[in-house]
Amino acid sequence: MRQAKLILEDGSQFVGESFGYEKNVSGEVVFNTAMTGYPESLTDPSYAGQMLVMTYPLVGNYGVPSMKTGKDGIPVFMESNSIHVSALIVGDYSQQYSHWNAQESLASWLKREQIPALTGIDTRRLTLRLREHGVMMGRLIFEGSRENVMTKTYASVNWVEEVSCKEATVYRPTEKRHRAVLVDCGVKSNIIRCLLRRGIEVVRVPWNYDFNTLDFDGLFLANGPGDPNQCGETVGHIRKFLESEPARPCMGICLGNQLLAKAAGASTYKLKYGHRSHNQPVRQVGTNRCFITSQNHGYAVDDKTLPADWEPFFINMNDGSNEGIRHKTRPWMSVQFHPEACSGPTDTEFLFDEFVKCLDMQP
């Protein structure tokens, strides 16, 4: 196994051995504390432009499922049709794998999709460095090669534009109850599955598409990567939707929470090292109801900037950051975590039902 080193922007270096595709890459280095779910994480478009560090030491032991798609064109087991991380960093890669649904090894999948990966890294030391300093840009350089990989700053790229669909697509449920526009900023497949199971016909549109020209019952704002300030066109379309009458239901997830907040007039900020795990505790504001949630984001809404007719919906129990917003009188809400949670806990999937209830109440 060929050696390579991960070089952080503060000069820190970590040497490991390759088990993926061998090429020099760069990206924002982030960590995820989940114990399982690497196929779902790797295919989550929200990781575009990032080098993913798995803090759980053993990775690859249950292989990788099939990349097949269903009749509706949605991947059956994955969150999108390809890997989106720029590199994968683990402590101990398992050469052997065993699982009833495994079709190949993690290494063979990474090589086929040309994604570098390192094992033998002290991921605990690396994670502590990221927690102390905050997320940093990094370069992965293979031995014997020139260190000529480009390193753009993460925030300088519109990653949403990179991962969003290029044209509108309609997904039809078995029995249609309502029709919703889904703004694809990097949507995970399970969000579409959750809507289809509830009888929602989904009109998936690109991130900068003016959906206000369409006929629909409600609006759904998907997750996605990068800085919400890069999505000014999307925010403008959402603001136009909020100003239309009569008010129609709206729900957002992850980046969708930040975009809805910006459309309402609030601001966002970058977290020191983000929330990426399956065990983030959140509390519904005004209650003692707490939930364990799956999360993947590096930016958050500033509660202090919310207009008077909006309020925080959920709050993170670890650091007090915003985990959702809602309008006080209109059927508009969003959450920073992932209620579709694939993979992860399903504590908050009921929020999709709340969205459907809002649609049912429309005249």
N, C-alpha and C positions, 0 to 999 in steps of 0.2 A: 504494500500500500504506500503510495507516494505521499510524502510529507508536504504540508502547507502551513502557512502561518496567518493568523488573523491579527491585523494591525489596527488598533483603534486610533481615533484622531488625537487622543492625548498621549500617544506614543506607546501605550501598553501593547504587548505582544503575547499571543497564545499559539503554541505549536501543536498540531494534531495530524492525523492521518486521513487521507481521502477515502471515502466510500461512495462518492457520487461522480458526477461528470467533472473532468479536470479542465477548468478555465479560471482565470483571474476575474474577480467581480468585486463590486463595491455595493454598499447599501447602509441603511440605518440599522444599527444592531439593537435588537429588542429581545426580551425574554418572556417565555410563557411557562407558568407553573403547573399546567394541567398534567395529570398522570397518563392520560390516554387521549386519543383523538388526533394523532398526527396526520392521517389522511385528510381529515376535514380541515385541519389548520392549514396544511400546505396548499389546499385548493380554495382557501378563503381569499377572495380578491382584496380584502382589507390589508393583507400582508404585502401587497405589491411594493417593490422597492426596498424591502426590508430583509435583513439577515436574521433568521429566527433561531434563538437559543432555547433549547428545551432544558428546563431545570431538573426534570425527572430524569435520573441517569440512564435508565434502560429504554432504548428506543429501537423499534424495528422488530420486536419479538412476535408480533402477530401479523406481519406482512402487510400487504396492500390489497384491497378488494378490486373488483373489476371496474373499469371506466365506462361501462355500458350506460346507455341512456334509455329512458322509457319511451312509450309511444308519443308522449307530449314533448319529447326532446330534452327533458330535464335529466341530468345524471342521477342514477338510482342510488349510488352510495357516496358520491362526492359532492362538494359544494360548488364546483364549477367544472369546466371541461379541461382544465390544465393546472399545473402548479404555478403559484404566483410569487413565492418567496424568491429572493435572489440567491440565497444559500441557506443551508441547514447546519446548525452546530449542536452536537450532542456529546454527552460524557462517555457513553458506552453503546455502540451500535451492535445489535445482536445479529450475527451472521446467519443463525438459524431462526426460522419462524414457523409458527403453527397456529392455524385458525381455520375454522370451517369455511370461511368466506374469502380466504386469501387466494389471490391469483398469481402473485409474484412477490419478490422481495422488495423492500424499500429501496435498496441500492439499485436494482435493475430499473425501477421506475424513475428514480432520479437521473440515472444515466440516459435513459430514453428521452427525458424531457430536458436534458442538458442543464441540470441544476447541481452545482457543487455542494459537497457535504463533508464535514470533518467530524471524526470521532477521536476520543482520547483527550479532549479538552477539559480542563478543570472548570466546569460550568458554574460551580459554586463561587469560585474566585471571580470569574467573569461577571456573574450576576451581581455580586457585591460591588464590583467596580461600577456597573451600570446604575445601581441603586444610589451609590454615593455621588457619582458625577452627573447622572442622568443619561438618557439614551445618546449615543454618539454615532457618527458615521464610522464605517470600518472598511477595510480592504482585505480580501482573501487572496493571498499570493502563493502560488505553487513554487516549490524549490526548483531552481534552475531556470526560472523565467524572470523577465524584467518586470519591475514594479511600475508598469505604465498604465495601470487601470485608472479610468477617470473617476473622480469623486465629486459629483454634484451634491449640493446640500439637499436634504430630503424635501424641505419645504419649497424649494424652487421649482419642483416638477408638479404638474397637475396629474396626479396618479389616477384620479377619477376618470379623466378623459382616456387614460391608457386602458382601463379595464371595463368601462361601460360598453353596453351593446351599441351597435352602429345603426340599427334600424328597429322600428317598432315590431313587436311580436305579440300575438294573442294566445293565451293559454285558457282552454275551456274546461270547466269542471263537468262531472257527470250530470249533476243537476244544478243549473244556474239559479242563484238567488239575487246576486248583485254584480255590478261591474265596477272594478277599481283600476285606476291608473297606478302603475308601479314605476317610480322614477329610479332607473338603474344606475346607481353610483358605484356599483360593485356588489350587486346583490348575491346573497348566499341562496343556493337552490332550495334549502328547506323553508325559507320564507315563502317562496312560491308554492311549495307543497302544502304548507299550513293554510294558505289562503284557498287553494283549490279544494282541500278537504272540507272547507266550510262553505262551499258553493259559490265562491267568488271567481268570476271571470276576470283574469288578469291581463291588462294591456301594459306590457313592459316597454318602456320608452327610454331612449338615450338620456344621459344626464342633462343635456342642454336643450332638450325638445320642449317646445311650448305646448304642453298638454292641455292648456286651457281651451284650445280649439276643439277638443274631443268631447264626446258625450260619455259621461261616467257618473257613478253614484258617490264615489269616495276616492281619496288620494292616499297612496302609501309611499313613504319615503324610505328607501333602502339604505343599508350600510354601505361602507366604502372606505378606501384608503386616503391618507393624506390630510392636508390642511383645508378646513372648510372655507377659508378665505379664497381658495382657488376656484370656488364654485359660485361666482357671482351671478352667472346666468341662471343657474338653478334657483338661487335665492330670489331672484327677480320674478321668476315664474310662480314660485310658492307664494310670494307676497301678493301677486295678482289674484291667486286663488283665494287667499284669506280675505281679500277685499270684495270678492264676488258675493252676490246674494241670489238665492238663499244660501246660508252656510251649509256646506256639505262636510261629512266626517273626514278627518285626516289622522293618520297614525305614522310615526316614524321610528326607525330603529338605528341606534349607533350614530353614524354620520347623519342620518335623517333627523336625529334629535338636535344636532348642532345646526343643521340647515333650517329647520323649523324655527329654532330660537333666533337665528340671524334674521329670518324673514319677519319675525315679530318685533325685532328691534334690539335684541340682546347681543352680547359679544361672547367670543370664545377665547380660550387660551390653551397653550400646550402644557401638558402634564410633565413632570420631571422624568418619569419612566413609564407612564401609562398603566393601563389595567389589561392584562392578558392572562386569563386563567379560567377555570371552571368553578371557582370557589369564592367569588366576590359577594360579600353580604350587603344587601341593600334594604332600606326600610321605606315603606310607603309613608310619605309625609302626612302628619296628622293622625297617625295610627301607630300601634305597636306591632304591625304586621311586618315581618322580616322574611326575606327570600334569599336563597343562594342562587347566584346567577353566573352565566358564562359571558365573558367580556373580551373585547379586542379593540382597543382604541387608545390613541395618544393625545387626544384633545378633549376638552370639556367645556360646558356652558358655564358662564359666570352668573350665578344666581342673583348677584347684586344688580345686574343690568337688565333683569327681566322687567318689562312694562307692568303697570299696575293691574292690568286685566289678565295677567299670566301668573302662574305660581309653580314652584317646584313640585314634582310628582313623586320622585324617589330621591333618596340620598344615600351615598356610599358610607357604610358603617366603619370603614377603615380610615379614610382620610377626609370625610365630610364633603367630598365633591358632588356635583350634580349628577343624578342618574335618571333624569326625566323631567319633562315639563308638561303642563296642561293649561288650557284656557279655562277661566272661571265660569264662563257661560256658554261657550261654543263647543261643539264636539271635536275638539282638536287635542291630541295628546301625542307624546313621543317618549321613548325610553333610551337610555344610553347603553344598556345591556342587551343581550340577545335572548328574547323569549322563545325563539324557535330552537335555540340551544342545540345545535348539531355540530360537534358532539358536546355534551354537557348536561346539566340538570334541567328538568322540564318544569320547575316550580312556577314559572310565570307564563306558560303558554296560554293561560286563560285570557291574557291581554288581546289575543286575536279574537276571542269570543266577545270581548268588550267592543272591539272595533265593529264586529258584525252586528251587535246590538244597536250601535249608533246608526248603522246603515238601515236596520229594520225600522227604526223610529222615524226615518225621513218620510215626508208626505209623498 
